């Protein structure tokens, strides 16, 4: 069974993760404070920018195909190589969704 080193660049924390387990699972087992919420690849709370390396995350539904090349959802992502991740970095779509939601809310309030 292949194991890869996952380094979190801002904290310098390092864990060993098997290709068959998620990065979040190992973080929790090792006592590393990794944000998460839904654990099903939708909420993006566990997002990390991929600085170096590759992951597989076919069930990460919250990311566009292009975002999945640059960001890992640690609840779904399994390493395919050694990794360097920058935790707390979110894909552009999360900001777009928040901006769209704010505009809808403002419009709805104006209609009342």
LUMMI-724405 format. One line per field, with one value per residue: residue number from 0; residue in three letters; x, y, z of N, C-alpha, C in turn. Coordinates in pm, 1 decimal. Example, Ala and Ser with C-alpha at 12.3 -4.5 7.8 and 13.67 -1.06 7.14 Angstrom:
<nodes>
nr: [0,1]
rest: [ala,ser]
n.east: [1319.0,1285.0]
n.north: [-569.0,-225.0]
n.up: [780.0,708.0]
ca.east: [1230.0,1367.0]
ca.north: [-450.0,-106.0]
ca.up: [780.0,714.0]
c.east: [1320.0,1290.0]
c.north: [-330.0,3.0]
c.up: [780.0,787.0]
</nodes>
This chain:
<nodes>
nr: [0,1,2,3,4,5,6,7,8,9,10,11,12,13,14,15,16,17,18,19,20,21,22,23,24,25,26,27,28,29,30,31,32,33,34,35,36,37,38,39,40,41,42,43,44,45,46,47,48,49,50,51,52,53,54,55,56,57,58,59,60,61,62,63,64,65,66,67,68,69,70,71,72,73,74,75,76,77,78,79,80,81,82,83,84,85,86,87,88,89,90,91,92,93,94,95,96,97,98,99,100,101,102,103,104,105,106,107,108,109,110,111]
rest: [unk,unk,unk,unk,unk,unk,unk,unk,unk,unk,unk,unk,unk,unk,unk,unk,unk,unk,unk,unk,unk,unk,unk,unk,unk,unk,unk,unk,unk,unk,unk,unk,unk,unk,unk,unk,unk,unk,unk,unk,unk,unk,unk,unk,unk,unk,unk,unk,unk,unk,unk,unk,unk,unk,unk,unk,unk,unk,unk,unk,unk,unk,unk,unk,unk,unk,unk,unk,unk,unk,unk,unk,unk,unk,unk,unk,unk,unk,unk,unk,unk,unk,unk,unk,unk,unk,unk,unk,unk,unk,unk,unk,unk,unk,unk,unk,unk,unk,unk,unk,unk,unk,unk,unk,unk,unk,unk,unk,unk,unk,unk,unk]
n.east: [85.0,67.3,206.3,195.3,363.5,216.8,235.6,160.9,190.7,178.2,185.7,378.1,325.3,327.8,204.6,160.0,-9.2,-211.4,-280.1,-535.3,-688.8,-853.3,-727.1,-830.4,-923.7,-680.9,-570.9,-747.7,-705.1,-439.9,-454.2,-447.5,-559.9,-794.9,-1019.4,-1360.7,-1686.8,-1930.6,-1830.8,-1873.2,-1784.5,-1908.2,-1942.1,-1707.2,-1556.9,-1328.8,-1131.9,-819.0,-539.0,-359.1,-28.8,184.2,204.5,-30.8,-376.4,-654.2,-996.0,-1270.5,-1531.1,-1569.8,-1787.9,-1832.2,-1649.2,-1549.3,-1439.6,-1201.8,-1121.4,-1068.7,-820.8,-650.8,-724.3,-782.6,-1031.4,-1018.0,-1169.9,-1245.5,-1026.0,-761.6,-422.3,-207.2,51.8,342.8,253.1,209.5,20.4,-184.4,-366.1,-700.5,-738.5,-951.5,-1149.2,-1218.6,-1494.2,-1639.2,-1638.9,-1775.2,-2027.7,-2106.2,-2117.9,-2318.8,-2533.0,-2559.5,-2643.0,-2889.7,-3027.0,-3038.2,-3193.9,-3431.7,-3510.9,-3564.2,-3788.5,-3987.7]
n.north: [-118.1,213.8,502.9,853.3,1164.1,1441.5,1777.4,2068.8,2383.8,2639.2,2588.4,2398.3,2143.7,1790.4,1492.1,1139.1,983.3,726.9,606.8,514.8,646.0,942.3,1278.6,1442.5,1251.1,1144.0,1377.4,1425.5,1192.9,1234.9,1455.5,1707.5,2028.4,2065.7,2236.2,2145.3,2044.0,1929.2,1683.6,1551.7,1658.7,1896.3,2147.7,2298.8,2380.2,2247.3,2303.9,2327.7,2478.3,2330.1,2321.0,2174.2,1858.7,1580.5,1485.7,1257.0,1302.7,1223.2,1242.9,1501.6,1716.7,1986.2,2138.3,2289.8,2136.7,2255.5,2391.5,2174.2,2093.5,2269.7,2289.3,2107.2,1918.6,1827.4,1638.1,1459.0,1417.4,1209.3,1124.6,1114.4,1146.5,1276.6,1565.0,1920.8,2139.3,2429.5,2524.1,2648.6,2802.1,2903.4,2808.5,3016.8,3007.2,2993.2,3249.0,3376.5,3257.0,3351.9,3624.0,3631.3,3534.5,3739.9,3946.9,3849.6,3839.7,4109.2,4204.6,4067.4,4174.9,4433.6,4398.9,4348.2]
n.up: [0.0,-95.5,49.2,106.9,169.2,319.7,337.2,516.8,417.9,546.6,819.3,854.7,935.7,898.9,758.4,707.7,450.1,331.5,-0.2,-8.1,177.3,305.9,317.9,518.7,705.5,803.1,911.9,1126.0,1276.6,1349.2,1507.0,1395.0,1336.7,1116.7,921.3,862.6,749.7,606.1,508.8,268.9,32.5,-56.5,81.2,91.5,310.5,395.3,215.6,42.2,-110.3,-373.4,-368.9,-453.0,-614.5,-657.5,-639.7,-608.8,-639.0,-700.6,-602.9,-520.9,-534.4,-499.5,-635.0,-944.8,-1251.5,-1335.5,-1100.9,-938.1,-1017.4,-894.5,-629.5,-328.1,-173.7,136.2,267.0,76.0,-88.6,-193.6,-175.8,-463.8,-493.0,-319.3,-131.2,-111.6,64.2,101.4,349.9,408.4,186.5,-66.0,-352.3,-642.7,-709.7,-473.1,-372.8,-576.1,-553.7,-303.2,-353.4,-545.9,-395.7,-212.4,-379.4,-467.6,-227.1,-160.6,-370.5,-326.1,-83.5,-160.5,-314.0,-133.3]
ca.east: [0.0,150.8,183.6,256.1,379.6,137.0,286.3,80.6,300.0,173.5,213.7,491.1,282.0,342.2,144.8,169.8,-145.0,-219.7,-359.4,-672.1,-758.6,-860.5,-636.4,-901.0,-924.3,-548.9,-557.1,-822.9,-635.4,-312.9,-479.2,-421.9,-683.0,-834.2,-1162.1,-1449.1,-1825.9,-2021.6,-1756.3,-1917.9,-1733.3,-1999.5,-1943.3,-1577.6,-1491.7,-1200.2,-1053.5,-677.2,-477.1,-252.1,94.3,266.6,156.8,-158.1,-475.1,-775.4,-1112.5,-1383.0,-1659.7,-1566.9,-1889.3,-1835.6,-1548.2,-1555.5,-1329.5,-1080.2,-1082.0,-1018.8,-679.1,-574.7,-770.5,-821.7,-1125.7,-947.8,-1262.9,-1259.8,-899.4,-665.2,-298.3,-147.8,195.1,367.9,178.4,221.1,-110.0,-201.6,-501.3,-777.2,-747.0,-1077.0,-1159.5,-1290.5,-1639.4,-1701.5,-1659.3,-1879.4,-2155.9,-2139.8,-2153.9,-2449.0,-2631.5,-2579.2,-2720.9,-3026.6,-3088.3,-3065.7,-3306.0,-3552.0,-3550.6,-3616.1,-3920.8,-4085.5]
ca.north: [0.0,332.4,613.3,978.0,1271.0,1561.1,1888.3,2191.1,2480.1,2753.2,2546.8,2306.5,2011.7,1686.5,1363.6,1033.7,946.0,617.7,640.2,466.5,722.0,1086.2,1365.6,1483.6,1138.9,1138.0,1497.4,1403.6,1088.9,1288.7,1570.4,1831.6,2107.1,2090.4,2271.2,2064.3,2051.8,1829.1,1559.8,1486.9,1729.8,1999.8,2277.8,2362.5,2424.4,2178.6,2333.8,2364.0,2494.7,2235.1,2392.0,2077.2,1721.7,1543.6,1410.1,1212.9,1341.3,1215.3,1274.0,1640.8,1781.0,2130.0,2203.4,2272.9,2053.5,2338.4,2415.7,2049.2,2084.1,2360.8,2283.3,1977.3,1911.8,1725.8,1531.7,1368.0,1401.9,1105.0,1161.8,1031.7,1174.9,1363.7,1688.7,2041.5,2204.1,2555.1,2515.0,2771.7,2870.6,2861.5,2831.3,3138.9,2989.5,3015.5,3392.4,3409.4,3214.6,3443.0,3752.4,3612.7,3523.0,3873.1,4026.1,3798.1,3879.0,4252.9,4220.4,4015.1,4270.1,4552.0,4365.9,4336.9]
ca.up: [0.0,-110.1,142.1,62.0,267.9,296.5,417.7,516.9,404.9,638.3,956.9,856.4,981.9,797.8,790.2,607.4,410.9,234.1,-119.7,10.6,281.3,279.0,392.7,640.4,800.2,868.2,995.6,1249.1,1353.2,1397.6,1593.2,1321.5,1325.9,977.8,913.7,780.4,791.1,551.4,484.0,145.3,-83.9,-105.2,150.0,65.8,434.6,411.8,96.2,50.9,-241.8,-402.4,-403.2,-525.3,-606.7,-720.4,-562.8,-676.3,-558.6,-793.7,-539.9,-474.6,-618.6,-478.5,-718.9,-1089.3,-1300.4,-1336.1,-962.1,-881.8,-1051.3,-808.4,-491.4,-274.8,-62.6,214.3,307.2,-37.3,-160.0,-160.1,-246.0,-568.7,-483.7,-205.6,-149.8,-30.4,62.1,174.2,406.2,422.2,57.3,-125.6,-496.7,-680.6,-717.0,-342.6,-362.4,-672.2,-496.4,-193.6,-413.6,-610.3,-289.4,-156.4,-474.9,-465.2,-100.4,-168.3,-462.5,-262.1,20.1,-227.3,-366.5,-23.2]
c.east: [89.9,107.8,257.7,264.3,295.7,187.0,192.9,178.8,294.6,207.4,335.1,454.2,290.7,276.8,171.7,28.0,-139.0,-306.0,-505.6,-748.8,-758.6,-762.6,-702.0,-899.7,-792.2,-526.3,-626.4,-755.4,-506.2,-330.1,-447.7,-554.8,-709.1,-983.6,-1236.1,-1591.3,-1902.8,-1960.0,-1802.9,-1878.7,-1820.9,-1975.7,-1817.1,-1505.9,-1351.5,-1103.7,-909.1,-623.7,-364.3,-131.2,182.4,206.1,20.6,-245.6,-580.0,-890.9,-1238.3,-1517.0,-1666.8,-1660.1,-1890.8,-1736.6,-1580.5,-1436.3,-1196.5,-1029.7,-1021.1,-871.7,-592.6,-609.2,-808.7,-927.1,-1076.5,-1039.5,-1278.8,-1125.1,-812.6,-538.1,-257.6,3.4,216.9,303.3,227.5,88.6,-107.2,-346.5,-567.8,-781.9,-867.2,-1081.6,-1241.7,-1442.2,-1707.9,-1728.7,-1769.7,-2016.7,-2199.8,-2185.6,-2291.9,-2559.2,-2662.5,-2664.6,-2866.9,-3098.8,-3126.7,-3185.4,-3437.5,-3602.4,-3614.1,-3758.2,-4029.1,-4154.1]
c.north: [124.9,441.3,735.6,1077.2,1390.0,1667.4,2008.0,2307.1,2594.3,2715.3,2456.6,2167.4,1913.2,1558.9,1266.3,985.4,835.5,663.0,600.9,544.3,870.6,1162.5,1409.5,1373.7,1132.1,1260.0,1476.2,1299.3,1140.6,1411.5,1704.2,1903.3,2143.0,2122.3,2172.1,2084.0,1932.1,1690.6,1483.6,1566.7,1840.8,2138.0,2360.7,2411.2,2366.2,2205.1,2371.1,2378.3,2394.3,2314.1,2302.1,1938.9,1703.6,1466.5,1353.9,1247.4,1339.9,1252.9,1418.1,1724.4,1932.7,2207.7,2186.1,2187.3,2129.9,2364.5,2291.1,2024.9,2165.4,2350.7,2141.8,1997.7,1795.2,1613.9,1425.8,1329.9,1290.6,1135.4,1060.3,1048.5,1247.0,1498.1,1800.2,2113.9,2331.5,2558.1,2651.1,2855.9,2814.3,2893.3,2956.1,3123.7,3014.6,3164.6,3437.4,3373.3,3309.2,3577.5,3742.9,3604.9,3657.5,3958.3,3981.6,3844.5,4027.0,4278.8,4176.9,4112.0,4394.1,4527.7,4364.0,4467.1]
c.up: [0.0,-13.6,90.7,177.6,225.6,393.7,403.5,527.0,505.5,781.4,967.4,908.0,866.2,848.4,676.9,578.8,305.7,116.5,-104.6,117.3,248.5,367.1,523.0,745.3,875.4,956.6,1130.0,1337.7,1416.2,1487.5,1528.1,1300.6,1180.6,977.7,825.9,831.2,736.3,532.9,360.4,20.3,-138.2,-45.4,127.9,192.1,449.1,296.6,128.9,-91.0,-257.6,-450.7,-488.6,-507.1,-669.8,-624.0,-657.4,-583.3,-645.6,-732.7,-487.4,-561.5,-605.1,-564.3,-866.5,-1131.0,-1296.2,-1194.5,-899.0,-917.3,-955.8,-659.6,-454.0,-167.9,22.2,261.3,199.1,-99.4,-101.5,-239.9,-353.2,-571.1,-351.4,-236.1,-61.3,-47.7,144.5,223.2,415.1,296.6,-15.9,-274.5,-526.6,-680.3,-583.3,-322.1,-457.6,-619.6,-386.0,-249.5,-478.5,-505.5,-227.6,-247.8,-474.6,-339.6,-104.1,-258.0,-400.0,-157.6,-43.5,-280.5,-258.2,7.6]
</nodes>
